[in-house]
């Protein structure tokens, strides 16, 4: 019975022998990786080298995963064909330099980011909300923040939702439907909300127009009355 011929290995062996004859350097076929380049995960290009990460495999364990991949690096700037190919990529980048993403502004009344997302809050954020409602810090924290420890101590929790469901809407979100939503504490909103950008964001209600007129309604009103200073409370009890 005839054994099948491994044409790839034979071609690689010929290449190694040719290299040895040309350079005088010894080669070992066992040191040559013959696996095809598939499942490319990343391509990095600098002014001299192109590096391709490919053929990633993951061994899943109970407590840690073992991730392995192959990496090919090539000094392309001495290869005219490769230089030309990289130049084509740069030309394409220049062509698309001023392309804009689908969303550079939020459609009025959307508030998709106010559902699902859980904005983290710092002590400063909580104090801002407390000052907004003229209530003590502890009261604002208990009413509107789900506690969460952070390694650096900066984050103290995240804003509550109207239910225990993390995908539900923020407790401060006002309006009864998409296109009518608005933040009930906009001036006092947390830092996470202030720095959010819609640029490139896919979580928007695409049925809403960006040029529609929108007027927010009344702000969020606490269900509890603002706390009064102790002297004022004692004075009211005496009456």
FIFI-719553 format. One line per field, with one value per residue (C-alpha): residue number from 0; residue in three letters; x, y, z. Coordinates in nm, 4 decimals. Example, Ala and Ser with C-alpha at 12.3 -4.5 7.8 and 13.67 -1.06 7.14 Angstrom:
residues 2
n <- 0; 1 .
res <- ALA; SER .
c1 <- 1.2300; 1.3670 .
c2 <- -0.4500; -0.1060 .
c3 <- 0.7800; 0.7140 .
***
This chain:
residues 239
n <- 0; 1; 2; 3; 4; 5; 6; 7; 8; 9; 10; 11; 12; 13; 14; 15; 16; 17; 18; 19; 20; 21; 22; 23; 24; 25; 26; 27; 28; 29; 30; 31; 32; 33; 34; 35; 36; 37; 38; 39; 40; 41; 42; 43; 44; 45; 46; 47; 48; 49; 50; 51; 52; 53; 54; 55; 56; 57; 58; 59; 60; 61; 62; 63; 64; 65; 66; 67; 68; 69; 70; 71; 72; 73; 74; 75; 76; 77; 78; 79; 80; 81; 82; 83; 84; 85; 86; 87; 88; 89; 90; 91; 92; 93; 94; 95; 96; 97; 98; 99; 100; 101; 102; 103; 104; 105; 106; 107; 108; 109; 110; 111; 112; 113; 114; 115; 116; 117; 118; 119; 120; 121; 122; 123; 124; 125; 126; 127; 128; 129; 130; 131; 132; 133; 134; 135; 136; 137; 138; 139; 140; 141; 142; 143; 144; 145; 146; 147; 148; 149; 150; 151; 152; 153; 154; 155; 156; 157; 158; 159; 160; 161; 162; 163; 164; 165; 166; 167; 168; 169; 170; 171; 172; 173; 174; 175; 176; 177; 178; 179; 180; 181; 182; 183; 184; 185; 186; 187; 188; 189; 190; 191; 192; 193; 194; 195; 196; 197; 198; 199; 200; 201; 202; 203; 204; 205; 206; 207; 208; 209; 210; 211; 212; 213; 214; 215; 216; 217; 218; 219; 220; 221; 222; 223; 224; 225; 226; 227; 228; 229; 230; 231; 232; 233; 234; 235; 236; 237; 238 .
res <- UNK; UNK; UNK; UNK; UNK; UNK; UNK; UNK; UNK; UNK; UNK; UNK; UNK; UNK; UNK; UNK; UNK; UNK; UNK; UNK; UNK; UNK; UNK; UNK; UNK; UNK; UNK; UNK; UNK; UNK; UNK; UNK; UNK; UNK; UNK; UNK; UNK; UNK; UNK; UNK; UNK; UNK; UNK; UNK; UNK; UNK; UNK; UNK; UNK; UNK; UNK; UNK; UNK; UNK; UNK; UNK; UNK; UNK; UNK; UNK; UNK; UNK; UNK; UNK; UNK; UNK; UNK; UNK; UNK; UNK; UNK; UNK; UNK; UNK; UNK; UNK; UNK; UNK; UNK; UNK; UNK; UNK; UNK; UNK; UNK; UNK; UNK; UNK; UNK; UNK; UNK; UNK; UNK; UNK; UNK; UNK; UNK; UNK; UNK; UNK; UNK; UNK; UNK; UNK; UNK; UNK; UNK; UNK; UNK; UNK; UNK; UNK; UNK; UNK; UNK; UNK; UNK; UNK; UNK; UNK; UNK; UNK; UNK; UNK; UNK; UNK; UNK; UNK; UNK; UNK; UNK; UNK; UNK; UNK; UNK; UNK; UNK; UNK; UNK; UNK; UNK; UNK; UNK; UNK; UNK; UNK; UNK; UNK; UNK; UNK; UNK; UNK; UNK; UNK; UNK; UNK; UNK; UNK; UNK; UNK; UNK; UNK; UNK; UNK; UNK; UNK; UNK; UNK; UNK; UNK; UNK; UNK; UNK; UNK; UNK; UNK; UNK; UNK; UNK; UNK; UNK; UNK; UNK; UNK; UNK; UNK; UNK; UNK; UNK; UNK; UNK; UNK; UNK; UNK; UNK; UNK; UNK; UNK; UNK; UNK; UNK; UNK; UNK; UNK; UNK; UNK; UNK; UNK; UNK; UNK; UNK; UNK; UNK; UNK; UNK; UNK; UNK; UNK; UNK; UNK; UNK; UNK; UNK; UNK; UNK; UNK; UNK; UNK; UNK; UNK; UNK; UNK; UNK; UNK; UNK; UNK; UNK; UNK; UNK .
c1 <- 0.0000; 0.1430; 0.1770; 0.0228; 0.2810; 0.2786; 0.3413; 0.3535; 0.6268; 0.8224; 0.8046; 0.9102; 1.2044; 1.3178; 1.2949; 1.5097; 1.7738; 1.7818; 1.8248; 2.1105; 2.2892; 2.2449; 2.3502; 2.5549; 2.3367; 2.2142; 1.8360; 1.6105; 1.2725; 1.1300; 1.1762; 0.9508; 0.5815; 0.3762; 0.0314; -0.1667; -0.2356; -0.6061; -0.8400; -0.6426; -0.7201; -0.4978; -0.2724; -0.0259; 0.1733; 0.4460; 0.7007; 0.9131; 0.7271; 0.3943; 0.2883; -0.0053; -0.1628; -0.3522; -0.4694; -0.5756; -0.6887; -0.8490; -0.8467; -1.1293; -1.0667; -1.2793; -1.0719; -0.8486; -0.8374; -0.5250; -0.5009; -0.2413; -0.1884; 0.0681; 0.2449; 0.4173; 0.6379; 0.7971; 1.0240; 0.8250; 1.0018; 1.2689; 1.0059; 0.8734; 0.5582; 0.4715; 0.5512; 0.3095; 0.0402; 0.0787; 0.0732; -0.2624; -0.4001; -0.2779; -0.4372; -0.7673; -0.7377; -0.6861; -0.9888; -1.2084; -1.0487; -1.3576; -1.6145; -1.8531; -2.0129; -2.3877; -2.4412; -2.2606; -2.5518; -2.8274; -3.1735; -3.3876; -3.5810; -3.3968; -3.2388; -3.1446; -2.8248; -3.0389; -3.1557; -2.9179; -2.6204; -2.5373; -2.3609; -2.1040; -2.1128; -1.8436; -1.8838; -1.8775; -2.1636; -2.3718; -2.3043; -2.4095; -2.7397; -2.7855; -2.7266; -2.9667; -3.2464; -3.1271; -3.1016; -2.8179; -2.5545; -2.6567; -3.0180; -2.9261; -2.6981; -2.9605; -3.2379; -3.0637; -2.7442; -2.6808; -2.3629; -2.0577; -1.7022; -1.4134; -1.0459; -0.9405; -1.2293; -1.3410; -1.6610; -1.9145; -2.1931; -2.4154; -2.7502; -3.0590; -3.3082; -3.6849; -3.6716; -3.4147; -3.3720; -3.0371; -3.1821; -3.4603; -3.4507; -3.2705; -3.4734; -3.4173; -3.5361; -3.8526; -4.0987; -4.3287; -4.1960; -3.8956; -3.8801; -4.0260; -3.7581; -3.5320; -3.3045; -3.4846; -3.1645; -2.9734; -2.7820; -2.6847; -2.6251; -2.3201; -1.9829; -2.0387; -2.3467; -2.1730; -1.8851; -2.0987; -2.0695; -2.3077; -2.0265; -2.0287; -2.2915; -2.5220; -2.7637; -3.0005; -3.3620; -3.3139; -3.6803; -3.6253; -3.5229; -3.2316; -3.3889; -3.7149; -3.8013; -3.8023; -3.8934; -3.8188; -4.0945; -4.0848; -3.7725; -3.7534; -3.9245; -3.8283; -4.1101; -3.9824; -3.9849; -3.6463; -3.4910; -3.5072; -3.2358; -3.2783; -3.3627; -3.6396; -3.7884; -3.7903; -3.9495; -4.2292; -4.2997; -4.3396; -4.6097 .
c2 <- 0.0000; 0.3356; 0.6090; 0.9481; 1.2129; 1.5233; 1.7849; 2.0693; 1.9020; 1.8146; 2.1750; 2.3053; 2.0649; 2.1858; 2.5446; 2.4684; 2.2906; 2.5820; 2.8240; 2.6167; 2.6032; 2.9775; 3.0936; 2.8059; 2.8033; 2.4642; 2.4129; 2.1648; 2.0665; 2.0140; 2.3857; 2.4893; 2.5391; 2.4036; 2.4872; 2.7252; 3.0809; 3.0786; 3.2587; 3.5839; 3.7738; 4.0784; 4.2579; 4.5161; 4.7341; 4.9795; 5.1618; 4.8480; 4.5334; 4.3644; 4.1192; 3.8821; 3.6931; 3.3859; 3.0292; 3.1045; 2.8109; 2.8166; 2.5323; 2.6031; 2.5134; 2.5534; 2.8345; 2.9629; 2.9372; 2.8495; 3.0722; 3.0046; 3.1572; 3.1800; 3.4985; 3.5808; 3.8889; 4.0213; 4.3184; 4.4394; 4.7682; 4.5785; 4.4030; 4.6269; 4.4137; 4.4434; 4.8149; 4.8640; 4.6630; 4.8630; 5.1844; 5.0740; 5.0342; 5.3822; 5.5261; 5.3624; 5.5123; 5.8579; 5.8033; 5.7239; 5.9748; 6.1966; 5.9175; 5.9734; 5.7019; 5.6481; 5.8371; 6.1545; 6.2841; 6.1234; 6.1307; 6.3405; 6.1349; 5.8086; 5.7212; 5.3675; 5.4128; 5.4707; 5.1095; 4.8191; 5.0334; 5.0803; 5.4160; 5.3972; 5.6748; 5.8236; 5.9997; 6.3278; 6.2083; 6.1053; 6.4375; 6.6228; 6.4346; 6.4956; 6.8693; 6.8686; 6.7385; 6.9205; 6.5918; 6.4323; 6.2239; 5.9039; 5.9515; 6.0020; 5.6999; 5.4749; 5.5925; 5.6030; 5.3958; 5.0224; 4.9788; 4.8341; 4.8237; 4.9187; 4.8393; 5.2047; 5.3211; 5.5767; 5.4044; 5.3532; 5.1964; 5.2439; 5.4127; 5.2174; 5.0926; 5.1065; 4.7315; 4.4666; 4.3890; 4.5312; 4.5842; 4.8072; 5.1847; 5.4198; 5.5410; 5.8997; 5.8461; 6.0405; 6.0021; 5.7159; 5.6019; 5.6139; 5.9594; 6.1131; 6.0165; 6.2627; 6.2667; 6.3835; 6.5061; 6.6223; 6.9007; 6.6642; 6.3478; 6.1326; 6.1620; 5.8371; 5.9903; 6.3216; 6.1654; 5.9229; 5.9858; 5.8644; 5.8661; 5.5207; 5.3976; 5.1317; 5.1311; 5.3965; 5.3906; 5.4110; 5.4972; 5.8408; 6.1418; 6.3576; 6.6833; 6.6563; 6.9177; 6.7960; 6.9718; 6.7882; 6.7689; 6.8210; 6.7036; 6.4023; 6.4600; 6.2586; 6.0636; 6.1685; 6.5306; 6.7038; 6.6724; 6.9907; 7.1141; 6.9802; 7.3238; 7.3727; 7.0298; 7.0995; 7.4369; 7.2840; 7.0206; 7.2951; 7.4569 .
c3 <- 0.0000; -0.1016; 0.1616; 0.0680; -0.0128; 0.2076; -0.0605; 0.1902; 0.3947; 0.0820; -0.0428; 0.2986; 0.3076; -0.0319; 0.0872; 0.3907; 0.1827; -0.0590; 0.2305; 0.3717; 0.0369; -0.0147; 0.3306; 0.4717; 0.7823; 0.9099; 0.9238; 1.0994; 0.9515; 1.3006; 1.3683; 1.0794; 1.1539; 0.8644; 1.0031; 0.7774; 0.8931; 0.9818; 1.2203; 1.2258; 1.5474; 1.5189; 1.2723; 1.4033; 1.1669; 1.2618; 1.0484; 1.0035; 1.1029; 1.0482; 1.3191; 1.2762; 1.5660; 1.4519; 1.5284; 1.8856; 2.0973; 2.4423; 2.6938; 2.9379; 3.3016; 3.6116; 3.7553; 3.4709; 3.0937; 2.8979; 2.5902; 2.3215; 1.9801; 1.7042; 1.6016; 1.2753; 1.2522; 0.9347; 0.8623; 0.5672; 0.4876; 0.2935; 0.0809; -0.2033; -0.2465; 0.1197; 0.1307; -0.1576; 0.0211; 0.3430; 0.1396; -0.0055; 0.3475; 0.4386; 0.1236; 0.2194; 0.5680; 0.4164; 0.1938; 0.4947; 0.7307; 0.7417; 0.7480; 1.0379; 1.2520; 1.2381; 1.5635; 1.6616; 1.8712; 2.0748; 1.9165; 2.1530; 2.4036; 2.3329; 2.6705; 2.5643; 2.7653; 3.0758; 3.0594; 3.0869; 3.1802; 3.5478; 3.5963; 3.8747; 4.1316; 4.3526; 4.6849; 4.4947; 4.2723; 4.5723; 4.7432; 4.4272; 4.4230; 4.7960; 4.7499; 4.4545; 4.6762; 4.9922; 5.1834; 5.3841; 5.2039; 5.3828; 5.2799; 4.9143; 4.9236; 5.0785; 4.8456; 4.5086; 4.5177; 4.5162; 4.7259; 4.5536; 4.6816; 4.4556; 4.4896; 4.4925; 4.7098; 4.4503; 4.3364; 4.6146; 4.4078; 4.1042; 4.0460; 4.1369; 3.8792; 3.9164; 3.9890; 4.0795; 3.7086; 3.5900; 3.2405; 3.3752; 3.3525; 3.5889; 3.8845; 3.7683; 3.4109; 3.3309; 3.0434; 2.9561; 2.6179; 2.3864; 2.2328; 2.5469; 2.7978; 2.9772; 3.2809; 3.5926; 3.7593; 3.4530; 3.6294; 3.9132; 3.7070; 3.7936; 3.6223; 3.4294; 3.2678; 3.2001; 3.0045; 2.8026; 2.4294; 2.1594; 1.9000; 1.7465; 1.9956; 1.8525; 2.1462; 2.0169; 1.9080; 1.5327; 1.4803; 1.6356; 1.4270; 1.5362; 1.4169; 1.6097; 1.8684; 2.2258; 2.5492; 2.8768; 3.1332; 3.5078; 3.6934; 3.9214; 4.2531; 4.5615; 4.7214; 5.0617; 5.1841; 5.2109; 5.5553; 5.7589; 5.9934; 6.3478; 6.4928; 6.2373; 6.3122; 6.6881; 6.6293; 6.4206; 6.6899; 6.9515; 6.7438 .
***
